[in-house]
Amino acid sequence: MSFRFTKSEKLKSRKTIELLFEKGKTVTSFPVKVYFITIKNDETTQAAFSVPKRNFKKAVDRNRIKRKLREAYRLQKHLLNTDNGSKFVLLFLYLSKDKLQYTVIEKAIKDLFKNMKT
């Protein structure tokens, strides 16, 4: 199992992101909300991370939170493996107005992955 977060796993397509907001499902585990759709026979699971500028004015703060989100996802993505060959497209949205510890974010992402399977 590779714990890398490669370039092909990063969600960049505007069309796919718009599709996520239109037809995607959501699961929330404070302080993170995830929008997701399942895509069959795709190469990899893709993910994007977002922190609202409204809550964190400084780019330094937004970037630090995004780094924490990416790291928590990178270490927990093995929990998303599906047996039927379908992959996910994910967008993680940070909800809190406070800068929280990494352990809180990691626990939230674990809970999200558990709730996505059911």
C-alpha positions as CSV (number, residue, x, y, z in Angstrom):
1,M,0.0,0.0,0.0
2,S,1.4,3.3,-1.1
3,F,0.9,6.3,1.2
4,R,1.8,8.8,-1.5
5,F,-0.5,11.5,-2.7
6,T,0.5,11.7,-6.4
7,K,-0.4,14.3,-9.1
8,S,-2.9,11.9,-10.7
9,E,-4.8,11.8,-7.4
10,K,-5.3,15.6,-7.2
11,L,-8.7,16.8,-8.3
12,K,-8.3,19.7,-10.7
13,S,-11.1,19.4,-13.3
14,R,-13.7,22.2,-13.0
15,K,-16.3,20.0,-14.7
16,T,-15.8,17.3,-12.1
17,I,-15.9,19.8,-9.2
18,E,-19.2,21.3,-10.6
19,L,-20.6,17.8,-10.9
20,L,-19.7,17.2,-7.2
21,F,-21.7,20.2,-6.1
22,E,-24.7,19.3,-8.3
23,K,-25.0,15.5,-7.9
24,G,-22.6,14.6,-5.1
25,K,-23.5,13.4,-1.6
26,T,-22.2,14.9,1.6
27,V,-21.1,13.6,4.9
28,T,-20.1,15.8,7.8
29,S,-17.9,15.1,10.8
30,F,-16.9,18.4,12.4
31,P,-14.7,20.2,11.5
32,V,-14.7,18.6,8.0
33,K,-17.4,18.1,5.4
34,V,-16.8,15.9,2.3
35,Y,-18.6,16.0,-1.0
36,F,-18.3,12.8,-2.9
37,I,-19.4,10.8,-5.9
38,T,-18.6,7.3,-7.0
39,I,-17.1,6.7,-10.5
40,K,-16.8,3.2,-11.9
41,N,-13.7,2.0,-13.7
42,D,-11.7,5.2,-13.1
43,E,-8.0,5.0,-12.7
44,T,-7.6,6.6,-9.2
45,T,-9.6,8.2,-6.4
46,Q,-9.2,12.0,-6.7
47,A,-9.4,14.5,-3.9
48,A,-9.4,18.3,-3.4
49,F,-9.2,20.4,-0.3
50,S,-10.8,23.7,0.5
51,V,-10.6,26.2,3.4
52,P,-12.9,29.3,3.1
53,K,-11.2,32.7,2.9
54,R,-14.2,34.1,4.8
55,N,-13.0,32.2,8.0
56,F,-9.2,32.6,7.5
57,K,-8.1,35.8,5.9
58,K,-4.4,35.0,5.9
59,A,-3.2,32.6,3.2
60,V,-0.7,31.2,5.6
61,D,-3.5,29.9,7.9
62,R,-5.5,28.5,5.0
63,N,-2.5,26.7,3.6
64,R,-1.5,25.2,6.9
65,I,-5.0,23.8,7.4
66,K,-5.0,22.4,3.9
67,R,-1.6,20.7,4.6
68,K,-3.1,19.1,7.7
69,L,-6.2,17.9,5.7
70,R,-4.0,16.5,2.9
71,E,-1.8,14.6,5.4
72,A,-4.7,13.1,7.3
73,Y,-6.3,12.0,4.0
74,R,-3.0,10.6,2.7
75,L,-2.5,8.4,5.8
76,Q,-6.2,7.3,5.9
77,K,-7.0,6.8,2.2
78,H,-6.5,3.0,2.4
79,L,-9.8,2.9,4.4
80,L,-11.6,3.9,1.1
81,N,-10.7,0.8,-0.9
82,T,-13.7,-0.6,-2.7
83,D,-14.0,-4.2,-3.9
84,N,-16.2,-3.5,-7.0
85,G,-13.6,-1.4,-8.8
86,S,-15.3,1.9,-8.4
87,K,-13.4,5.0,-7.3
88,F,-14.3,8.2,-5.5
89,V,-14.1,11.8,-6.3
90,L,-13.8,13.8,-3.1
91,L,-13.8,17.4,-2.0
92,F,-13.0,18.2,1.6
93,L,-14.3,21.4,3.1
94,Y,-13.0,22.8,6.4
95,L,-15.9,24.1,8.5
96,S,-14.4,25.4,11.7
97,K,-13.6,29.0,12.4
98,D,-10.7,28.0,14.6
99,K,-7.3,26.4,13.8
100,L,-7.6,23.0,15.3
101,Q,-4.9,20.4,16.1
102,Y,-4.0,17.7,13.6
103,T,-5.4,14.9,15.8
104,V,-8.9,16.4,15.6
105,I,-8.7,16.6,11.8
106,E,-7.4,13.1,11.5
107,K,-10.2,11.7,13.7
108,A,-12.8,13.6,11.7
109,I,-11.5,12.1,8.4
110,K,-11.5,8.6,9.8
111,D,-15.2,9.1,10.9
112,L,-16.0,10.5,7.4
113,F,-14.6,7.4,5.7
114,K,-16.6,5.1,8.0
115,N,-19.8,7.0,7.3
116,M,-19.2,7.0,3.5
117,K,-19.1,3.2,3.4
118,T,-22.5,2.8,5.1
